[in-house]
């Protein structure tokens, strides 16, 4: 079966590099048959819904790649269906580099990381922009309730392919929210020790004043 992500990514120059480095034969076996890795499944949807950031790559009209970090509340990148993602594009520094690049060439690549579990997901897609005021149903699906940032537009992404990377060389990192359950017993013990110290100081003060 054709690995759709590799089909897109493996250009003639890439094939030549694989041949030169001795890996071409193993990848060539994945270039026949019906496509797969072109529709998001439950594993991909769950992974995306748990992310609070991703990296977005686009290419300028002069051929330069541009990589941008996008962040928000957990799950702000929505899985609308098995081939469509969407998010509310929030107001930032107003350079509009990604907006300009994708207006000229709608192709993009998303890179989603879970450092704690050492997992990463890559997605090829095509971007479309939407006036959320003119599309209230889409706005309702994309805007995160209660989040104070100002959405300037909606972005939907037609998923062309995805691929999971191996965990090699991913250094585990954890957010404050992820660390909170593990640190809760430590914090509780510190509070107990502080209370005990305060009690002992009070007793010593009372004895000294007696």
C-alpha beads as a LAMMPS data file, in Angstrom:
LAMMPS data file: protein, C-alpha beads

210 atoms
209 bonds

1 atom types
1 bond types

-500.0 500.0 xlo xhi
-500.0 500.0 ylo yhi
-500.0 500.0 zlo zhi

Masses

1 110.0

Atoms # bond

1 1 1 0.000 0.000 0.000
2 1 1 1.205 3.508 -0.818
3 1 1 2.240 5.531 2.199
4 1 1 0.652 8.821 1.153
5 1 1 2.961 11.010 3.255
6 1 1 6.074 9.398 1.780
7 1 1 4.565 9.632 -1.700
8 1 1 4.327 13.407 -1.339
9 1 1 7.642 13.883 0.458
10 1 1 9.806 11.525 -1.597
11 1 1 10.869 13.646 -4.567
12 1 1 13.453 12.550 -7.159
13 1 1 16.156 14.345 -5.166
14 1 1 15.061 12.532 -1.999
15 1 1 15.120 9.205 -3.817
16 1 1 18.637 9.951 -5.040
17 1 1 19.720 10.738 -1.481
18 1 1 18.152 7.495 -0.213
19 1 1 19.916 5.555 -2.924
20 1 1 23.235 7.135 -2.050
21 1 1 22.752 6.428 1.667
22 1 1 21.553 2.851 1.197
23 1 1 17.931 3.195 2.395
24 1 1 16.136 3.423 -0.955
25 1 1 15.146 -0.257 -1.185
26 1 1 13.239 -0.285 2.126
27 1 1 11.231 2.814 1.218
28 1 1 10.557 1.680 -2.360
29 1 1 8.437 -1.192 -1.022
30 1 1 5.916 1.349 0.313
31 1 1 5.299 2.973 -3.085
32 1 1 2.741 0.586 -4.573
33 1 1 -0.936 -0.208 -4.015
34 1 1 -3.796 1.778 -2.531
35 1 1 -2.966 4.898 -0.471
36 1 1 -2.991 4.953 3.312
37 1 1 -2.005 7.508 5.955
38 1 1 -4.338 9.932 4.161
39 1 1 -7.273 9.901 6.606
40 1 1 -7.090 10.688 10.305
41 1 1 -8.086 7.851 12.607
42 1 1 -8.945 7.716 16.300
43 1 1 -5.290 7.747 17.359
44 1 1 -4.547 10.858 15.323
45 1 1 -7.753 12.637 16.407
46 1 1 -7.048 11.937 20.079
47 1 1 -3.465 13.090 19.789
48 1 1 -4.456 16.338 18.049
49 1 1 -7.221 17.062 20.579
50 1 1 -4.711 16.844 23.444
51 1 1 -2.256 19.373 21.998
52 1 1 -1.971 22.999 23.102
53 1 1 0.467 23.996 20.339
54 1 1 1.823 23.037 16.949
55 1 1 4.332 24.240 14.366
56 1 1 3.151 25.398 10.950
57 1 1 5.471 25.405 7.914
58 1 1 4.796 27.309 4.712
59 1 1 6.893 28.471 1.753
60 1 1 7.187 32.032 0.453
61 1 1 6.843 33.127 -3.166
62 1 1 10.645 33.397 -3.292
63 1 1 11.043 29.779 -2.168
64 1 1 12.064 30.376 1.447
65 1 1 10.524 28.088 4.080
66 1 1 8.904 29.694 7.117
67 1 1 8.100 27.930 10.383
68 1 1 5.673 29.410 12.909
69 1 1 4.560 28.284 16.358
70 1 1 0.847 28.361 17.096
71 1 1 -0.491 27.933 20.622
72 1 1 -3.764 28.072 22.513
73 1 1 -5.942 26.089 24.902
74 1 1 -5.720 22.315 24.720
75 1 1 -7.654 21.110 21.696
76 1 1 -7.782 24.470 19.899
77 1 1 -6.776 22.649 16.707
78 1 1 -10.065 20.949 15.877
79 1 1 -10.590 17.675 14.007
80 1 1 -13.648 18.545 11.918
81 1 1 -13.706 15.180 10.121
82 1 1 -11.249 12.510 9.025
83 1 1 -9.737 14.743 6.324
84 1 1 -10.281 18.235 7.737
85 1 1 -8.706 20.231 10.551
86 1 1 -9.529 23.761 11.635
87 1 1 -8.557 26.460 14.093
88 1 1 -9.349 30.067 14.898
89 1 1 -6.440 32.205 13.702
90 1 1 -5.720 34.520 16.643
91 1 1 -4.348 38.043 16.495
92 1 1 -0.573 38.169 17.016
93 1 1 2.219 40.497 15.931
94 1 1 0.422 41.237 12.639
95 1 1 3.318 40.285 10.344
96 1 1 1.018 37.869 8.480
97 1 1 3.898 35.845 7.048
98 1 1 2.048 32.521 7.113
99 1 1 -1.149 34.179 5.850
100 1 1 0.704 35.704 2.907
101 1 1 2.610 32.528 2.093
102 1 1 -0.501 30.341 2.208
103 1 1 -2.523 32.838 0.169
104 1 1 -0.020 32.344 -2.650
105 1 1 0.583 28.604 -2.112
106 1 1 -1.947 26.802 0.082
107 1 1 0.347 23.838 0.883
108 1 1 1.548 23.502 4.468
109 1 1 3.010 21.053 6.932
110 1 1 2.001 20.786 10.572
111 1 1 4.323 19.357 13.218
112 1 1 2.676 18.347 16.507
113 1 1 4.741 17.352 19.552
114 1 1 4.003 15.481 22.758
115 1 1 7.297 15.817 24.609
116 1 1 6.109 14.029 27.723
117 1 1 5.250 10.854 25.819
118 1 1 7.978 11.351 23.204
119 1 1 5.588 11.340 20.242
120 1 1 5.303 13.511 17.143
121 1 1 2.834 13.722 14.276
122 1 1 3.484 15.332 10.874
123 1 1 0.624 16.423 8.596
124 1 1 0.637 17.627 4.976
125 1 1 -2.374 19.717 4.007
126 1 1 -3.864 22.622 2.117
127 1 1 -5.135 25.715 3.907
128 1 1 -8.285 27.758 3.321
129 1 1 -9.230 30.995 5.097
130 1 1 -12.697 31.934 6.306
131 1 1 -14.507 35.037 7.501
132 1 1 -15.918 33.771 10.779
133 1 1 -18.527 36.526 10.917
134 1 1 -19.914 35.266 7.619
135 1 1 -19.755 31.597 8.673
136 1 1 -21.261 31.414 12.191
137 1 1 -21.565 27.623 12.196
138 1 1 -17.862 27.234 11.438
139 1 1 -17.048 29.938 14.002
140 1 1 -18.915 27.978 16.658
141 1 1 -16.809 24.898 15.907
142 1 1 -13.465 26.709 15.862
143 1 1 -13.610 29.405 18.557
144 1 1 -12.674 28.193 22.035
145 1 1 -15.285 29.481 24.535
146 1 1 -13.863 31.741 27.225
147 1 1 -10.455 32.192 25.591
148 1 1 -9.636 35.901 25.600
149 1 1 -7.488 36.112 22.439
150 1 1 -9.117 37.769 19.420
151 1 1 -9.759 35.478 16.410
152 1 1 -9.091 37.279 13.110
153 1 1 -10.196 34.487 10.771
154 1 1 -10.872 30.800 10.571
155 1 1 -8.434 28.371 8.990
156 1 1 -9.425 24.965 7.675
157 1 1 -6.883 22.424 6.488
158 1 1 -7.605 19.706 3.960
159 1 1 -5.446 16.814 5.160
160 1 1 -3.447 15.232 2.343
161 1 1 -1.300 12.866 4.430
162 1 1 0.167 12.247 7.868
163 1 1 3.028 10.344 9.418
164 1 1 4.154 9.410 12.922
165 1 1 7.826 9.786 13.827
166 1 1 9.795 7.493 16.085
167 1 1 10.601 8.748 19.631
168 1 1 14.353 8.712 19.069
169 1 1 16.116 11.845 20.337
170 1 1 12.944 13.437 21.789
171 1 1 13.867 14.772 25.226
172 1 1 10.900 14.373 27.612
173 1 1 9.508 17.721 28.790
174 1 1 6.409 18.337 30.869
175 1 1 4.069 21.282 31.294
176 1 1 3.050 22.647 34.683
177 1 1 -0.359 20.985 34.305
178 1 1 1.243 17.626 33.501
179 1 1 3.560 17.860 36.512
180 1 1 0.836 18.917 38.958
181 1 1 -0.405 15.391 39.907
182 1 1 3.129 14.149 40.574
183 1 1 4.017 17.243 42.597
184 1 1 0.799 17.285 44.664
185 1 1 2.132 14.923 47.400
186 1 1 5.339 16.953 47.635
187 1 1 3.383 20.186 48.015
188 1 1 1.136 18.612 50.631
189 1 1 4.161 17.426 52.609
190 1 1 5.746 20.881 52.415
191 1 1 2.553 22.424 53.742
192 1 1 2.544 19.921 56.628
193 1 1 6.176 20.688 57.455
194 1 1 5.568 24.433 57.324
195 1 1 2.605 24.043 59.677
196 1 1 4.705 21.906 62.034
197 1 1 7.530 24.448 61.985
198 1 1 5.099 27.241 62.768
199 1 1 3.701 25.243 65.705
200 1 1 7.174 24.501 67.067
201 1 1 8.224 28.146 66.773
202 1 1 5.117 29.179 68.648
203 1 1 5.860 26.665 71.428
204 1 1 9.455 27.869 71.729
205 1 1 8.276 31.444 71.849
206 1 1 5.802 30.610 74.595
207 1 1 8.492 28.829 76.679
208 1 1 10.937 31.698 76.225
209 1 1 8.321 34.170 77.468
210 1 1 7.367 32.074 80.471

Bonds

1 1 1 2
2 1 2 3
3 1 3 4
4 1 4 5
5 1 5 6
6 1 6 7
7 1 7 8
8 1 8 9
9 1 9 10
10 1 10 11
11 1 11 12
12 1 12 13
13 1 13 14
14 1 14 15
15 1 15 16
16 1 16 17
17 1 17 18
18 1 18 19
19 1 19 20
20 1 20 21
21 1 21 22
22 1 22 23
23 1 23 24
24 1 24 25
25 1 25 26
26 1 26 27
27 1 27 28
28 1 28 29
29 1 29 30
30 1 30 31
31 1 31 32
32 1 32 33
33 1 33 34
34 1 34 35
35 1 35 36
36 1 36 37
37 1 37 38
38 1 38 39
39 1 39 40
40 1 40 41
41 1 41 42
42 1 42 43
43 1 43 44
44 1 44 45
45 1 45 46
46 1 46 47
47 1 47 48
48 1 48 49
49 1 49 50
50 1 50 51
51 1 51 52
52 1 52 53
53 1 53 54
54 1 54 55
55 1 55 56
56 1 56 57
57 1 57 58
58 1 58 59
59 1 59 60
60 1 60 61
61 1 61 62
62 1 62 63
63 1 63 64
64 1 64 65
65 1 65 66
66 1 66 67
67 1 67 68
68 1 68 69
69 1 69 70
70 1 70 71
71 1 71 72
72 1 72 73
73 1 73 74
74 1 74 75
75 1 75 76
76 1 76 77
77 1 77 78
78 1 78 79
79 1 79 80
80 1 80 81
81 1 81 82
82 1 82 83
83 1 83 84
84 1 84 85
85 1 85 86
86 1 86 87
87 1 87 88
88 1 88 89
89 1 89 90
90 1 90 91
91 1 91 92
92 1 92 93
93 1 93 94
94 1 94 95
95 1 95 96
96 1 96 97
97 1 97 98
98 1 98 99
99 1 99 100
100 1 100 101
101 1 101 102
102 1 102 103
103 1 103 104
104 1 104 105
105 1 105 106
106 1 106 107
107 1 107 108
108 1 108 109
109 1 109 110
110 1 110 111
111 1 111 112
112 1 112 113
113 1 113 114
114 1 114 115
115 1 115 116
116 1 116 117
117 1 117 118
118 1 118 119
119 1 119 120
120 1 120 121
121 1 121 122
122 1 122 123
123 1 123 124
124 1 124 125
125 1 125 126
126 1 126 127
127 1 127 128
128 1 128 129
129 1 129 130
130 1 130 131
131 1 131 132
132 1 132 133
133 1 133 134
134 1 134 135
135 1 135 136
136 1 136 137
137 1 137 138
138 1 138 139
139 1 139 140
140 1 140 141
141 1 141 142
142 1 142 143
143 1 143 144
144 1 144 145
145 1 145 146
146 1 146 147
147 1 147 148
148 1 148 149
149 1 149 150
150 1 150 151
151 1 151 152
152 1 152 153
153 1 153 154
154 1 154 155
155 1 155 156
156 1 156 157
157 1 157 158
158 1 158 159
159 1 159 160
160 1 160 161
161 1 161 162
162 1 162 163
163 1 163 164
164 1 164 165
165 1 165 166
166 1 166 167
167 1 167 168
168 1 168 169
169 1 169 170
170 1 170 171
171 1 171 172
172 1 172 173
173 1 173 174
174 1 174 175
175 1 175 176
176 1 176 177
177 1 177 178
178 1 178 179
179 1 179 180
180 1 180 181
181 1 181 182
182 1 182 183
183 1 183 184
184 1 184 185
185 1 185 186
186 1 186 187
187 1 187 188
188 1 188 189
189 1 189 190
190 1 190 191
191 1 191 192
192 1 192 193
193 1 193 194
194 1 194 195
195 1 195 196
196 1 196 197
197 1 197 198
198 1 198 199
199 1 199 200
200 1 200 201
201 1 201 202
202 1 202 203
203 1 203 204
204 1 204 205
205 1 205 206
206 1 206 207
207 1 207 208
208 1 208 209
209 1 209 210
